[in-house]
Amino acid sequence: MFTYLTLLFYAAIVSAHTIFQELYVNGVDQGHETGIRVPDYDGPITDVTSNDIICNGGINPYHQPIDPADPVDPSHKGPILAYLAQVPNATQSTVTGLQWYKIYEDGYSNGVWAVDTLIANKGKVSFTIPSCVAAGQYLLRVELIALHAASSYPGAQFYMECAQLQITGGGSASPATVSFPGAYKGTDPGIKINIYEPLSNYTIPGPSVFSCSGSSNTPVPSSAPASSATGEAASTTSAVIATPTSGATVAQYGQCGGSSYTGPTICASPFTCQNLNDYYSQCL
């Protein structure tokens, strides 16, 4: 079967910034913030040379109020992208030095931005995992780039979070990869741009989208059955949220509790599990 992922973005009511906070696998909600490295605030990264461009800084569950009916301010027009990086352990805290390849992008077409489509879909974006991706543990890097102030650099606003995945089945593909930071430059035409001038096209930042057939992954409706997600050959590739294994301890800054959390609750010494809100407890 195919595996398609749906992302759900929420906006902070007081600032209209945005955070990726829920992941659906083949239409099944994995739970609020489950397996997602939620940052310490909902604001943007603007420096493409900072390590914070990888997964938006450290794992820290401070949140502003959210409005699920309003995923991002409509003025924050721009593209939405997704990358994968294979890792030894998806729950590891280190994200520097990883090698990423793009599996999804949506930019600008006929006057419509990816953010416009996101808002029309009530905060959801869907795409497939290429069927030839090797089995293993991965980080999924999801990114929204807001271009409303991008006429000079720094000006573009990068909103990104990483989710922890376990991919099974699949194949043995070896995609070309990029590094973060390094994949983007402040002078890239998709990062330094005046979107208020007439646009005939838009160049999405980063590498081309990888797929087994050589064509881009296209959006699929969140209600679409898995078998109709894309034109790629059928496979047994599947994905689940990766959490620490039963009996394991949780490292510093890792999640150790919450209303929908099903992973281990014991923190590695000397850290303790602290309840920060109804949805999230963290080893601190």
Backbone torsions as a table, in degrees:
resi	resn	phi	psi	omega
1	MET	NA	170.6	175.2
2	PHE	-91.8	154.0	171.2
3	THR	-116.2	121.6	175.0
4	TYR	-121.9	143.1	-177.6
5	LEU	-108.5	141.2	173.2
6	THR	-121.9	130.2	-179.4
7	LEU	-105.0	143.2	177.3
8	LEU	-122.0	120.4	178.8
9	PHE	-99.9	144.5	173.2
10	TYR	-122.1	148.8	174.2
11	ALA	-104.5	149.4	170.0
12	ALA	-79.0	129.3	-175.3
13	ILE	-60.1	-37.8	-172.5
14	VAL	-80.7	-16.2	-173.7
15	SER	-130.4	-14.7	-177.5
16	ALA	66.6	15.1	170.7
17	HIS	-78.0	179.8	-171.8
18	THR	-142.1	153.5	177.5
19	ILE	-140.0	135.3	171.6
20	PHE	-78.4	116.1	-171.6
21	GLN	-127.6	-8.7	177.7
22	GLU	-141.3	143.8	178.9
23	LEU	-125.0	129.4	174.5
24	TYR	-106.2	133.5	175.1
25	VAL	-112.4	116.5	-175.1
26	ASN	50.0	43.3	174.8
27	GLY	84.6	-2.3	-177.3
28	VAL	-101.3	121.0	179.7
29	ASP	-68.0	125.1	-179.2
30	GLN	-84.1	-3.8	177.5
31	GLY	110.1	148.9	-178.3
32	HIS	-61.2	116.5	177.8
33	GLU	67.4	6.6	-179.4
34	THR	-66.5	123.1	177.4
35	GLY	70.5	11.3	-178.6
36	ILE	-110.9	132.0	-179.2
37	ARG	-83.4	85.7	-174.5
38	VAL	-75.9	130.8	-175.1
39	PRO	-79.2	178.9	-175.2
40	ASP	-80.5	-7.8	174.8
41	TYR	-158.6	171.0	-175.0
42	ASP	-99.0	7.5	-177.2
43	GLY	-79.6	173.0	-173.3
44	PRO	-89.1	162.6	163.8
45	ILE	-98.4	137.5	-179.3
46	THR	-119.6	-10.9	-178.3
47	ASP	-100.3	109.5	-176.8
48	VAL	-73.7	-8.0	178.2
49	THR	-96.7	-1.0	-178.1
50	SER	-85.2	146.6	173.5
51	ASN	-63.7	-18.6	177.9
52	ASP	-67.5	-14.1	177.9
53	ILE	-71.8	-11.2	-177.6
54	ILE	-73.2	-66.8	-177.8
55	CYS	-130.9	19.2	177.5
56	ASN	70.8	52.5	172.6
57	GLY	76.0	-163.0	-176.7
58	GLY	-76.0	166.0	178.0
59	ILE	-80.9	116.7	-177.2
60	ASN	-154.0	124.1	-168.3
61	PRO	-89.5	24.3	174.4
62	TYR	-70.5	130.0	-179.3
63	HIS	-133.2	145.1	168.3
64	GLN	-88.2	165.3	177.0
65	PRO	-56.8	145.5	-176.8
66	ILE	-119.6	155.2	178.9
67	ASP	-126.8	96.1	-176.5
68	PRO	-64.2	-15.8	178.8
69	ALA	-84.8	-6.1	-174.8
70	ASP	-140.2	82.2	-169.1
71	PRO	-66.8	-29.6	179.2
72	VAL	-163.2	153.0	179.1
73	ASP	-60.7	134.6	-178.3
74	PRO	-59.8	-19.9	178.7
75	SER	-74.4	-16.7	-174.7
76	HIS	-84.4	59.9	-174.6
77	LYS	-75.7	145.5	-179.7
78	GLY	164.5	-173.8	-175.8
79	PRO	-88.1	166.8	172.6
80	ILE	-128.8	133.9	-174.4
81	LEU	-134.9	159.6	175.3
82	ALA	-142.8	138.3	-179.5
83	TYR	-128.2	154.1	171.3
84	LEU	-118.4	145.2	170.0
85	ALA	-137.0	125.2	177.3
86	GLN	-77.3	138.1	-176.9
87	VAL	-135.3	155.3	176.4
88	PRO	-62.3	-36.4	-176.8
89	ASN	-147.3	116.4	-175.4
90	ALA	-66.9	-15.0	178.1
91	THR	-93.7	3.6	179.1
92	GLN	-64.4	149.0	-177.8
93	SER	-83.0	-25.4	-176.7
94	THR	-77.8	129.0	177.5
95	VAL	-122.2	-5.9	179.0
96	THR	-73.9	149.2	176.3
97	GLY	80.7	4.9	-179.0
98	LEU	-77.8	156.2	179.2
99	GLN	-109.2	123.1	-171.0
100	TRP	-115.0	147.5	168.6
101	TYR	-134.1	145.1	-173.8
102	LYS	-82.5	131.5	177.9
103	ILE	-114.9	-5.0	-179.7
104	TYR	-160.0	144.6	169.6
105	GLU	-155.1	148.7	172.8
106	ASP	-145.0	127.6	-173.9
107	GLY	-120.6	-98.3	-172.8
108	TYR	-140.6	131.9	178.7
109	SER	-154.8	127.1	176.3
110	ASN	53.2	41.7	176.7
111	GLY	81.7	1.0	-177.2
112	VAL	-112.3	126.6	176.8
113	TRP	-92.3	159.0	175.9
114	ALA	-57.4	-36.4	178.6
115	VAL	-64.6	-35.8	176.0
116	ASP	-60.8	-42.9	179.2
117	THR	-66.6	-39.6	176.9
118	LEU	-57.1	-46.9	-179.5
119	ILE	-64.8	-42.1	178.5
120	ALA	-62.1	-30.2	179.6
121	ASN	-93.1	17.3	175.8
122	LYS	58.0	42.1	173.2
123	GLY	91.3	2.6	-175.4
124	LYS	-106.1	141.4	173.5
125	VAL	-132.3	134.2	-178.1
126	SER	-124.5	144.9	175.9
127	PHE	-160.2	167.6	-178.1
128	THR	-102.1	154.8	167.6
129	ILE	-85.2	127.9	178.5
130	PRO	-55.0	137.4	-173.1
131	SER	-68.3	-18.1	-177.3
132	CYS	-95.2	5.0	178.1
133	VAL	-64.3	136.0	-179.1
134	ALA	-67.4	146.5	175.8
135	ALA	-64.3	149.5	177.5
136	GLY	149.7	-171.1	179.4
137	GLN	-98.0	141.7	-172.8
138	TYR	-140.3	157.4	161.4
139	LEU	-105.9	134.2	175.4
140	LEU	-102.8	114.8	-179.0
141	ARG	-99.2	114.6	-178.2
142	VAL	-108.7	134.4	-171.0
143	GLU	-139.9	134.4	169.7
144	LEU	-118.4	128.8	179.0
145	ILE	-111.6	116.3	179.0
146	ALA	-93.1	128.1	-170.5
147	LEU	-112.5	15.3	-174.7
148	HIS	-67.6	-18.7	178.7
149	ALA	-125.9	29.8	-170.0
150	ALA	-93.5	13.8	-178.7
151	SER	-69.6	-17.9	172.8
152	SER	-135.9	164.2	-180.0
153	TYR	-115.0	136.0	-2.4
154	PRO	-77.7	139.7	-179.6
155	GLY	-156.1	-42.3	175.7
156	ALA	-61.2	142.1	-178.5
157	GLN	-110.1	123.1	-177.6
158	PHE	-104.5	120.0	175.7
159	TYR	-112.9	115.2	-178.8
160	MET	-144.1	146.9	171.3
161	GLU	-138.8	161.7	179.3
162	CYS	-118.0	138.3	174.8
163	ALA	-111.7	151.8	-176.6
164	GLN	-99.8	121.0	-175.8
165	LEU	-122.8	146.6	166.1
166	GLN	-114.4	114.3	-179.4
167	ILE	-103.3	129.6	178.6
168	THR	-117.9	165.6	-176.4
169	GLY	73.5	-132.4	174.1
170	GLY	74.6	-158.7	-174.6
171	GLY	-135.7	-139.3	-175.7
172	SER	-135.9	32.4	-178.5
173	ALA	-64.1	147.7	176.1
174	SER	-125.0	78.7	-176.3
175	PRO	-66.6	151.6	170.0
176	ALA	-66.6	142.2	-172.7
177	THR	-124.7	165.2	174.8
178	VAL	-131.0	167.1	178.6
179	SER	-112.4	150.9	168.9
180	PHE	-121.3	127.1	-6.7
181	PRO	-69.8	163.4	179.5
182	GLY	130.4	-30.9	-177.8
183	ALA	-71.4	-26.4	-178.5
184	TYR	-117.8	150.5	170.2
185	LYS	-123.0	150.3	-178.9
186	GLY	-63.5	-19.8	-179.6
187	THR	-95.4	0.3	178.3
188	ASP	-56.4	139.5	-176.2
189	PRO	-63.9	-20.0	176.9
190	GLY	-89.3	-2.5	-179.3
191	ILE	-113.7	-40.5	174.6
192	LYS	-105.0	102.5	-172.1
193	ILE	-158.0	143.8	174.0
194	ASN	-100.0	102.3	-175.5
195	ILE	-78.0	-3.7	179.9
196	TYR	-90.0	-8.1	170.6
197	GLU	-83.9	157.2	177.5
198	PRO	-58.1	130.4	-178.2
199	LEU	-115.5	126.9	173.2
200	SER	-91.8	-24.7	177.8
201	ASN	-161.2	175.1	179.8
202	TYR	-143.9	132.5	179.2
203	THR	-95.4	110.2	-178.8
204	ILE	-69.6	133.4	-178.9
205	PRO	-64.2	158.9	174.1
206	GLY	89.3	-173.5	-177.1
207	PRO	-75.6	174.6	174.1
208	SER	-68.5	158.2	176.9
209	VAL	-72.4	130.6	175.0
210	PHE	-83.9	137.4	168.6
211	SER	-151.3	160.0	-176.9
212	CYS	-64.9	-31.1	-177.4
213	SER	-93.8	-7.2	-178.6
214	GLY	89.9	-0.3	177.8
215	SER	-106.3	159.7	-176.0
216	SER	-72.7	149.2	170.5
217	ASN	-75.3	131.0	-178.3
218	THR	-107.4	156.1	-179.6
219	PRO	-61.3	148.7	173.5
220	VAL	-127.1	146.6	178.3
221	PRO	-60.4	145.6	-179.1
222	SER	-64.6	-18.7	179.8
223	SER	-94.7	-0.2	-175.5
224	ALA	-70.0	141.6	174.8
225	PRO	-67.4	152.1	-175.4
226	ALA	-59.0	-33.4	-174.5
227	SER	-71.5	-11.2	-179.4
228	SER	-113.2	17.3	-173.0
229	ALA	-70.1	-32.7	-175.2
230	THR	-159.8	170.5	179.6
231	GLY	-88.2	3.8	-179.2
232	GLU	-70.0	160.8	179.5
233	ALA	-61.3	144.4	-179.6
234	ALA	-64.9	148.8	177.7
235	SER	-150.8	178.7	177.5
236	THR	-101.9	17.1	178.7
237	THR	-60.7	134.2	176.1
238	SER	-145.9	163.8	-177.6
239	ALA	-140.4	145.6	172.5
240	VAL	-136.0	162.0	174.3
241	ILE	-67.8	133.5	178.6
242	ALA	-93.6	123.5	176.0
243	THR	-128.8	162.8	179.4
244	PRO	-56.4	143.0	-176.7
245	THR	-69.4	158.3	-179.3
246	SER	-57.5	133.6	179.3
247	GLY	89.6	-11.8	-179.6
248	ALA	-81.4	162.4	173.9
249	THR	-99.4	158.7	-177.8
250	VAL	-99.2	132.8	-179.1
251	ALA	-73.3	168.0	176.3
252	GLN	-53.7	135.8	179.9
253	TYR	76.9	-3.3	178.3
254	GLY	-77.6	158.8	177.8
255	GLN	-77.0	136.6	-179.7
256	CYS	-131.0	7.0	179.5
257	GLY	-177.5	174.9	-178.3
258	GLY	142.9	162.2	-171.9
259	SER	-61.3	-30.8	-179.6
260	SER	-113.4	10.5	-175.6
261	TYR	-81.2	136.4	-178.2
262	THR	-123.3	5.9	-177.7
263	GLY	-87.2	-170.4	-179.4
264	PRO	-66.9	156.0	-175.0
265	THR	-120.0	2.7	-179.2
266	ILE	-99.1	126.4	-178.8
267	CYS	-88.1	147.3	173.5
268	ALA	-63.4	140.6	179.2
269	SER	-62.8	138.5	10.1
270	PRO	-100.3	20.8	-172.2
271	PHE	-85.0	155.8	179.2
272	THR	-127.1	154.4	-178.4
273	CYS	-82.0	117.6	-176.5
274	GLN	-114.5	128.6	-179.0
275	ASN	-79.1	114.7	-177.4
276	LEU	-102.4	-27.6	172.2
277	ASN	-164.8	-179.4	-175.6
278	ASP	-63.0	-24.0	-173.6
279	TYR	-101.2	-12.5	-169.2
280	TYR	-150.3	124.8	167.0
281	SER	-118.5	148.4	-170.9
282	GLN	-138.8	146.6	177.1
283	CYS	-78.6	112.8	-177.1
284	LEU	-131.4	NA	NA
